Amino acid sequence: MSHSPRISQAVIRRLPRYYRYLSALQQMGIGRISSGDLSKRMGVAASQVRQDFSHFGTMGLQGYGYEVPLLLQEIRTILGLTEAKQVIIIGAGSLGQALAKYPNFERDGFQIVAIFDANPTLSGQTVGQYSIRSINELQDFITNHHVDIAALTVPTVFAREVCNNLVSFGVKGIWNFASVELDVPDDVALENIYLIDSLITLGYHLDIKKLNAEKQRQKEAKKHNPQK
């Protein structure tokens, strides 16, 4: 595992996107790509691509570009994707079940090993290949199994309590889908996923595009009917 301190957090935040695009290229059988072609696919400046890749010592050859497999391997190493990580899901509602059924986690080195819920009527029900466990089994499971990450898909009102329990049980990675700010110790990694924030942002951009389209329509109408 290689997490170089030379690489800024801004670059680290972009690496998963590079990884996604490069993985798609590899699946299409594309063995190399230039910074210009990759920038067009991703909608970023070619200079940004070259600068980001240079941070971890990967340089493209002029007229040849970058070797896709080598770039992928380097990014996998930096992001720690060469070592499998064990993931549990807390909350077997619609979102938790969707995560449990998502097929690509294991391909990228994340293995779902269990799913838990506080609702006793769900205990023993099957979600994909997993049998839902009672939340009362959580501490024993973490004690007896290696768990790297807990995905938190519980109602907001329970999120802090569950998070605190996970930390006390020794879980060092929290993937939080609850719409609440969580406090964790410095030695615990926390990633918040606020789905509603993304949806609100999308709604904003949708309204702006509608407004711009209406302005353009009015402009065209005046051009063809100048006396109106």
VEXVEX-298457 format. One record per atom (N, C-alpha, C): x, y, z; residue in one letter. Coordinates in pm, whole numbers, plus 32768, in hexadecimal, padded with zeros to 4 digits. Example, Ala and Ser with C-alpha at 12.3 -4.5 7.8 and 13.67 -1.06 7.14 Angstrom:
! residues 2
85277DC7830CA84CE7E3E830CA85287EB6830CA85057F1F82C4S85577F9682CAS850A80038313S
//
This chain:
! residues 228
80567F8A8000M800080008000M8059807B8000M803A80DB7FA8S808E81527F9CS803881CE7F9BS803A8217800CH7FF282968013H805A83038020H808983367FB0S80F983947FB1S80D1841A7FEBS811F844D804EP810084D08086P811A85418022P815F85227FB3R817A85887F4ER80FD85AF7F02R809B85597F01I802485707EB0I7FBC85BA7F02I7F8E862B7ECES7F2F867F7F16S7EA5863B7F1CS7E5586677F7EQ7DCE86327F8BQ7D7986547F11Q7D9486C67ED2A7D4986ED7E59A7D5E86857DEBA7DDB86587DDAV7DF985F27D76V7DBB856D7D9EV7DC785497E1FI7D8E84CB7E4FI7CF884C77E32I7CB585397E41R7C24853E7E27R7C0485267D94R7C6185467D3CR7C4985327CACR7C6F84A57C7ER7CC384617CCAL7CF483DF7C9DL7C8583777C86L7C1E836F7CDCP7BB5830D7CBFP7B7283237C38P7B6683A27C0ER7B2983BE7B8CR7B85838F7B1CR7C0783AB7B29Y7C6683757AC6Y7C5D82DD7AC2Y7C5682A27B38Y7C5082107B40Y7BD681DA7AF7Y7B65821E7B08R7AEA81F27AC7R7AF581F87A2FR7B28826879FDY7B358278796CY7B9D82187932Y7C0D82097976L7C7581B07944L7C47811E7948L7BF980F979ADS7BC3807179B3S7B678056793CS7B1680BA791AA7ABD80AC78A6A7B0F809D7826A7B7C80EA7819L7BD280DF77A3L7C0E80547799L7C3D80207809Q7C787F9B7809Q7C127F3277E0Q7B967F3F7810Q7B2D7EE177EDQ7B0D7EE77758Q7B237F5C771AM7B0D7F6B768BM7B857F3F7638M7BEE7F12767DG7C647EE27636G7CC37F50760BG7CB57FC97644I7D0D80387622I7D878034767DI7DFD80227642G7E76800D768FG7EC3808A76B1G7EAE80F57668R7EF281727688R7E9B81E8765CR7EB5825A769BI7E6582CF767EI7EB8834C769BI7EA183B4764DS7EE784327663S7E9E848476CCS7EE384E57705S7EA3853D7767S7E33858C7724S7E4585AF76A3G7DDD85FA765CG7D5F85A9764BG7D6E852A7621D7CF884D5760FD7CB284BA7694D7D0184A176FCL7CC58488777FL7C7E850477B2L7CB88579779AS7C7B85F577C9S7BF5860D7784S7BED85EB7702K7B6F85FC76B9K7B03859F76F1K7B2985257711R7AC884C57747R7A9684F377CFR7AF0852E781FM7ACE855178A8M7A9C85E078B8M7AB486337852G7A8A86BE785BG7AE2871278B5G7B6386F178BAV7BC387417907V7C34876A78AAV7C8487C978D5A7CF387F97883A7D618790787AA7D9E87847804A7E0B872477F2A7E7F8745784EA7E9587C67865S7F0287EF78C0S7EE887BD794ES7E6787B87976Q7E44878579FBQ7E6386F17A04Q7E4386A7799AV7E6086187996V7EF6860079A5V7F4586467953R7FD686337958R800F865979E0R7FDD86C77A18Q800E86F27A9BQ7FEB868C7B08Q7F6F865A7B05D7F4585F87B6AD7F9A857A7B61D7FAF85487AE7F7FFC84CD7AD7F808E84E17AFDF80C285577AE7S814E85707B07S8166856E7B9DS80FE85857BEDH810D85847C7FH813984FB7CB1H811084907C6CF813D840D7C99F819E83CD7C36F81E784247BEEG825983F57BA0G823883B27B1DG81BB83BF7AEFT819583827A71T819783EC7A03T81ED83D779A1M81FC84377935M81D683F578B0M8184843B7864G8162840777E0G81D08427777CG81D883D97712L823983F076A8L81F7843D7637L823784A7760AQ820084F9759FQ81EB84A47522Q817284AC74ECG8151845E7477G812783D07496G813283A97512Y810E831F753AY80A2831E75A7Y80B083777607G804D837E7672G8071832976EAG800983007732Y801A82B377ADY7FEE82237798Y803481C677D8E800A813A77D8E7F98812C783DE7F238107780CV7EAD80FD7862V7EC1809A78D5V7EF3801F78BDP7F057FC0792CP7F667FF47996P7FD18038796CL8032806C79CCL7FF580DB7A21L7FA9813579E0L7F65819E7A2AL7F0381647A90L7EB581017A64L7E5580C27ABDL7E9A80837B35L7F08803E7B1CQ7F4F7FFC7B89Q7F8680627BECQ7FBB80D17BB8E7FF181387C0FE7F8381757C64E7F1181937C27I7EA281D07C71I7E6B816D7CD8I7E6080EE7CB1R7E3280867D0FR7E8E80817D89R7F10808A7D71T7F7080847DDFT7F6280FD7E3AT7F5981747DFFI7F4C81EE7E4EI7ECC81EC7EA2I7E5E81BE7E67L7DDE81BF7EADL7DCB81467F09L7E2E80ED7F0DG7E2480797F64G7DC5800F7F31G7DAD800C7EAEL7D4F7FAC7E75L7D8F7F257E58L7E107F187E75T7E537E977E60T7E3A7E397ED5T7E047E6D7F42E7DE67E1B7FB7E7D4F7E1B7FCEE7D137DA67FD7A7C827D9B7FEAA7C5A7DD78070A7BEA7E1B8072K7BB47E5680EDK7B2C7E18810AK7B187DF38188Q7A9D7DB281B3Q7A397E1C81DFQ79BF7E1281ABV79587E7881C3V78DC7E3881FEV78A57E798266I78217E518299I77BF7EC38280I77407EA18276I76D77F048260I767D7F0682DBI76677F7C8312I760D7F8C8385I758F7FD08353I75227F878350G74A47FBD831BG747B7F72829EG74147F2082A8A73EA7ECD8237A736C7F0281F5A73607F8881F2G72F47FC681A7G73117FC48113G72CB801780C8S72DB80168036S736A8034800CS73A7809A804AL742F80BF8024L74938054804CL7487802280C6G74E17FB880F3G74D97F3D809BG74607F188074Q744F7EA2801EQ74887EBC7F93Q74797F397F63A74B27F5A7EE0A754A7F4E7EE3A75887F7E7F4FL76197F717F5BL76427EDF7F60L75F87E8F7FAAA76197E017FB6A76117DB97F30A75BC7DE97ED7K75A87DA77E56K76027DE17DE9K76487E4E7E07Y769B7E8E7DA0Y770C7E307D77Y771A7E137CF5P77757DA87CCBP78087DCE7CC0P782A7E4E7CBFN78B37E767C9CN790E7E937D12N78DC7E8C7D8DF79337EA67DFFF79AA7E477E03F798B7DC67DF4E79F57D627E00E7A5E7D717D92E7A337D9A7D1AR7A917DB07CACR7AFA7E177CD2R7AD27E7A7D22D7B2D7EE67D48D7B6B7ED27DD1D7B5A7E5A7E0AG7BA17E3A7E85G7B537E507F06G7ACE7E5F7EFCF7A7C7E727F73F7A1B7DFD7F7DF7A267DAF7FE7Q79D47D387FF7Q796D7D4B8065Q78ED7D48803FI78827D4D80A2I78817CC780ECI78897CCD8170V78907C5081BDV78157C3A8215V77C77CA3822FA774F7C918282A76F97D0E827AA76787CFB8299I76197D6B829EI75C57D5A831DI75B07DCA8364F756C7DC783E6F74F57E2783E5F74937E08843BD74217E62844BD73E57E4E84D5D73AA7EBB850AA736E7EB6858FA72E07E7D858DA72A47E768519N721A7E43850DN721B7DAB8518N71E07D748582P71E47CE18595P719D7C958527P713C7CD584E3T70F47C8D8479T714B7C7683FET71BA7CC183F3L72137CB08380L727F7C478398L72977C258415S73017BC48435S72E87B4083EFS734E7B0F83ABG73457A8F8364G73187A9B82D5G72DE7B0F82AFQ72B87B228224Q73357B2F81CDQ73287B0C8150T739B7B0B80F7T739B7B85809CT74107BC28091V74267C318033V749A7C077FDAV747B7BE67F5EG74E47BB17F07G751A7B317F42G759C7B2E7F5FQ75D87AB77F99Q75E87AC18031Q75B07B2C806CY75C47B4480FAY75427B2F8148Y75527AF881C0S74E37AEA821CS74EA7B5C8280S747E7BA7828FI747E7C1B82E8I748F7BED8378I74F07C2983BCR750B7C098448R74CC7C7284A3R74AF7C49851FS747C7CA68583S74EC7D0585ACS74C87D8385C5I752B7DE585F3I75687DB98677I75237D6286C1N75587D318740N75D37CD7872CN75E77CA786B2E765B7C538694E76D37CA48667E76C37D29865CL772A7D7B861EL77B07D758667L77AF7D8986EBQ782D7D8C8735Q78757D06872BQ782C7C99873CD786C7C158733D78A67BFD86A9D785E7C288642F78907C1485B9F79117C6185A3F79147CE085CDI798D7D3085B9I7A017CF9860BI79E37CC48682T7A4C7C8986D6T7A8A7C0F8694T7A387BC2864DN7A667B438617N7A877B458582N7A707BB88541H7A8D7BC584B2H7AD97C478499H7B2D7C468435H7B717CC1840FH7B107D1983C0H7AFA7D9383F1V7AA27DF283AEV7AEE7E748399V7AFB7E9F831CD7B3F7F1D82FED7AE07F9382FCD7A6B7F7F82BFI7A0F7FEF82A5I79817FC682CAI793880248306A78AA8011831FA785D807882CFA7802804B827AA77AA80A3822FA772F80BE8284A7715813E82A0L76AA816482FBL7632819382ABL75C9814082A5T75508163825AT74D6816182B6T74ED818B8331V7481818D8395V743982138392V73C0821C83CDP737E829E83D8P73D583028423P73C9838183FET741F83E98437T741E83EA84CFT73AB83D3850CV739F83DC859DV73F6837685E5V7419830885A1F746A82A085E1F74FD82A485B8F752082FB855AA75A482F6851CA7615830D8580A7608837385D5R767583928633R768C831F8695R762182E786CAE762E82798729E7672820186E8E764681DF866FV7680816D8629V771381888608V7730820285DCC77BA822685BCC7813821A8638C77E4824E86A9N783382458725N784C81B4874CN77E7815F873AN77F880D18759N7860809186FEN785980B0867DL78B88078861EL7946809F8642L7959811E8666V79DF814D868CV7A0E8104870AV79B680F5876BS79DC80B087E8S79FB801D87CFS79BF7FE38766F79D97F588745F7A5A7F4786F4F7A947FB886C8G7B147FB28683G7B117FC585EDG7A9D7FEA85B5V7A9580038524V7ADA80888504V7B31808884A0K7B8280FE8482K7B5581488404K7AEE811883C0G7ABD815C8349G7A258162834BG79ED81DA8341I795C81ED8342I7932822D82BFI78D881EB8276W78A0821F81F9W78118249821AW77FC82C98231N777F82FA826AN771E832D8201N76AA82ED81F8F76408319819DF75CF836181E8F75DA836B826BA757483B382B8A758B844982ABA7520849582A5S752B85268290S7547856D8313S75BB854F834EV75E1858A83CDV7679858F83D4V76AD85F98415E773D86058428E776685AB849CE77CA85588486L77F984FC84ECL78828528851FL789B8510859ED791D852C85D9D796484A885F4D79DD849C85C1V7A2B842385D5V7AB884498602V7AFD83F08647P7B87840C866FP7BE2841D85F6P7C588456860ED7CB6847185A1D7CE583F2855CD7CE3838085A2D7D1483058565D7CA882B98519D7C3282F6850AV7BC482B984BFV7BAB830B8440V7BA382C683CFA7B878309834FA7AF08310833BA7AC183868315L7A30839C8302L7A1883D78278L79BD839C822EE799383D281ACE78FD83E381AFE78CF846181A0N7840847E81A1N780984848113N779B843F80FCI77588440807BI76CD847A808FI76BC84F98069Y763A853A8078Y75F285387FF2Y759F84D57FDDL755B84C47F5DL7501853C7F3EL74BF85737FA3I746385E17F8AI74AF865D7F5CI752B86707F8DD757A86E37F60D759186DD7EC9D75B386647E9BS75CB86537E0CS754C866B7DBCS74DA863C7DF1L745C864E7DABL743486E17DA7L744887297E17I742987B87E1BI748088037DB6I750187E07DB1T755B88207D51T752E88067CC2T7504878A7CA7L74D387697C22L745787BB7C00L73FB87CA7C61G7384881A7C4AG73A588AB7C2CG740B88E07C71Y743789697C57Y746989777BC8Y74C1891E7B9EH74F989267B17H748D89107AADH742C88BC7ACCL73BC88A77A70L736E89297A5CL735389717ACAD730A89F07AC0D73598A577A71D73DE8A5C7A87I74328ABA7A3FI742F8A9D79A9I74368A1E7985K743489FA78F7K73AD8A1C78B8K73418A087903K72BD8A2C78D1K72B58AC378BCK72EB8B10791BL72E98BA27911L733A8BD17899L73B18B957888N74058BBB7817N73C38B977791N737F8B24778FA733A8AFA7716A72C98B5A76F4A72818B89775BE72148BE77745E72498C6D7714E72BB8C98774EK72F88D167721K73238D0A768FK735B8C98766CQ73878C8275E2Q73108C7F7584Q72A18C4275B1R72288C3C755FR71F28CCA7546R71F28D1A75B1Q71C18DA475A2Q721C8DF57548Q729D8DDE7551K72FD8E2474FDK72E88E01746AK72D28D80744FE72BA8D5473C6E72368D8C7392E71D38D9373ECA71508DC873C3A715C8E5B739DA71A88EAA73E9K71BD8F3773C7K72098F487346K72678EEE732DK72B78EF672B3K725E8EE37238K71FC8E887244H71A58E6D71D1H712C8ECB71CDH710E8F0A723FN709D8F687243N70CB8FE7728BN71209036724BP715E90AB728EP70FC911572BDP7083911B7283Q7023918272A8Q6FD4915F7324Q6FDF90E27353K6F9190B873C9K6FDC90DE7449K
//
